[in-house]
């Protein structure tokens, strides 16, 4: 681990480094939280086989996290301190969305992590290329959500009562998850900057046909996340 | 994964394979249980830094387990089924040793896993060389216990009340842990055979000075495990 804040050669100004370390810290903290949730779901899984499978998915989260923390170190950040700012950000969400069944817990992970990952992916569009690649790879390659979607879809397809309960629960979860995103955007200007930079990069050039003013960040973010959530619920065969 | 029971070339008779798969299954199940316990301890750790460190140790348990399960597959066993026979073996131990503080939970992991690992290492002496190496490496290289011992020792040294409570708790834990070992030895003849083979290999040759009858397995095992436990508590500076 390097103590010198700018030991790694890079073309980025220091301010961008700090913003990048902040997003990487959020990604790392989210993976730590997902690890704890998945490990808890594993402990209560109905069968030994599911317990083993979920435990493996949880362990894989921390392998991903490690690559994110390596990048934090390369940028001169501290792999522990970068997460400190986010400690407890999911407490309120967790308190408001206590699952009453194992399946509700599994869907909570799928939806909550889905929204968190999508938010981080939006913000990652404002990062330097190397950091962006690290975040995109960590959040999109062989994720627990991808592995677990067919299992939820199958259970829901086989049980119409479960299916309608989970659909209702999914709407509750996404509402609460968007609440967390709103708080993070309001409290962490660095992340709002990254999201705005990413949104601007995606929008058509001003002056070109269809070009216009910068999108209003929060409503633009919510629209993107809600659309992704609808696709996610579609994959489960549940009404969004 | 191979479906043919003896697809891997080996000089071992099939009966020894079955015994080896049984011990490897116990090791794998113990690692899965330790994963769950460490992840649970992590979730309740007082600081984010400890939460991260314990989560990493938990994830590392499953990396170890993977190597054990690869050997199960090589021997023609099923990596999931090999654990099934042991499902729930720690439930009674867990019910009798509910930690009332975070430190008690940490010591429980240290003692419980220590006894389980020592038992598996004794039985491993009766295995074929390749399987023995897999078990010994999994249970002795850079284990969570080795990493955590200094942390417990430091906390106990700084607080005489904690130290005497943990010493008492350690005696309770080792008694309950030996109870689990007694049940396993009584219920799993394959493991008793491996332990007896290992003990016979360690004892002097019959006819040589000091040679004698085979050690009575259970009392010999308990003596070995108790001696290791005393060394373990010494490392923490706690009275065994």
Interface residues (C-beta under 8 A of the other chain):
Chain A: X32 X35 X36 X39 X40 X42 X43 X48 X49 X51 X52 X55 X56 X58 X59 X61 X62 X63 X80 X83 X84 X87
Chain B: X32 X35 X36 X39 X40 X42 X43 X48 X49 X51 X52 X55 X56 X58 X59 X61 X62 X63 X80 X83 X84 X87
